[in-house]
Amino acid sequence: MRVLVVEDDPRLAALIARGLREESYAVDTCDNGKSAIMQAAVNSYDAVVLDVMLPGVDGLTVVSTLRERHIHTPVLMLTARDTVPDRIAGLDAGADDYLVKPFDFGELLARLRALLRRPEAVQPMRVTIADLEIDLQAHTVIRAGTPIVLTAKEFALLELLARNAGRVVSRADIVSHVWDDNHDPFTNAVEVYMNRLRGKIDREPFAPLLHTRRGAGYMLAASAPV
């Protein structure tokens, strides 16, 4: 999952970004509203963490502008203001949730998870494909009863495939949701990480669950695409 963090406090922005990356999110950051609008329009984010008090264009203007442009990415607003009118203003502008500073990082994670579930409310947080069990919340992977240890980036890739189980996910979609702006699109990072995943998920004697459709992308499924 790819998240845009918009926060003009460098220390707080760095803390949030580091924490999210440790939880397998790809993270881009910016420190002003104008850049936030531009990045949200150009990139395919799964969520935006947005501070209200920003230099120049404030957070309320950012979220209302995104909605006017039919960008419906879930937005979690951060603010030091805890009054009811402030919360109402943020929600009326188009925010999906509201978190008051100072906050516990665990709560921010929980609220993000809730926002990411909303577009596909019926989607469970556990995905089972054949003998592979993936807990999207606990970040655990078990195959045939054996735990599999993945790096944060490997899990992020597997999570995207699991959320789209049975469907081919293009290389472009993988890059846009698993990697951030620092990713070099001309590298073979996607192929490298797919090979790493296969080495852990599809190692012998297990039947392959990670499939390649040449020219189209990758798929997580119990059987290869026809």
Secondary structure, 3 states (H helix, E strand, C coil): CEEEEECCCHHHHHHHHHHHHHCCCEEEEECCHHHHHHHHHHCCCCEEEEECCCCCCCHHHHHHHHHHCCCCCCEEEEECCCCHHHHHHHHHHCCCEEEECCCCHHHHHHHHHHHHHHHHCCCCCEEEECCEEEECCCCEEEECCEEECCCHHHHHHHHHHHHCCCCCECHHHHHHHHCCCCCCCCCCHHHHHHHHHHHHHCCCCCCCCEEEECCCEEEECCCCCC
